[in-house]
């Protein structure tokens, strides 16, 4: 008898097995760098990007959705730059 398994809703992560073309695999491997130090991190990052693109492309106004995303990204980058310089986030 094996060990008891957690209910699916209680699991923190899942394993995945995938069949990829050589080009897809090479693209994924090339994404592994200092910021994403492993295949799992690179795969999670690729899935996050796919979800983001899907949300933009399937929105009622893709241009507006992309502009909103870019504005949020710029705001987050500026906030992080402030933190890097001053060691704390600016007050809201």
N, C-alpha and C positions, 0 to 999 in steps of 0.2 A: 504494500500500500504506500503510495506517495505522500508527500507532505501536503497539508491542506493549502488550497489556493485562495487568494484574496478574491473577493467579488470584483468584477470588472470596474465598477464605479469607485472602488477603493484603491486601485492601482495608481502608482505615480508615473509609471512609464510603460511602454510597450516595446517589444522587439519587432523588427520588420525584416522580411526577406524580399528582395526585389530582383527582377531580371531587367537589366539595362543594356542598351546598345553600347558599343565601345565608345562612341562619341559622348553619350550621356555620362558614362562612367568617368571618362577623362575630364569632362567639364566639372563633375562633382569633386574629383581628386584635385583639380587645379584650384578649387575654392578653399582647400585646406591651407591655412597660413597661420600667422601669429595670432590673429584674432579668433579664428575658428580652428583650434589645434587638433581636431580629429575628424574622422569620417562621420561620426554621429552628430557632432556639432555642425558640420558642413551640411549634412542632410536636413537637420532641423532648420537651419538657416534657409535652405532652398525651399522647404515647405512653407516657412513663414513668408518668403517672397512670393511664392505662388498664390497663397491666400490673399496677400496684399494686392497683387495684380488682378486677381479674380474680382475682388471687391471693387476695384477701380473700374475695370472693364465692364462689369455687369451693373454698374450704377446707372441711374437715369441720365446723369450728365457726367460722363467720364472726365472731361476737361476740368470741370469744377471740382470733382473728387480728387484729381491729381494736384490741382492748385492748392487745395486744402491740405493735402498730405505734405506737400513741399513746404507750406507755411509752418505747419506743425513741426516738421523736421528742422527747419531753420531756427525756430524758437527753441527747440530742445538743444540744438548745437550751441546757440548763444548762451543758454543757461548753463550748459556744461563747461563752456569756455570761461564763464564767470567763476564757476566753482573751481576750475583748475587754477585760475589766477588768485582768487581770494580765499579758497578753502571752505567756502560756504555758499549756499545758494542764495540768490537775491530774494528779498522779502517780496511777497506777492502784493 
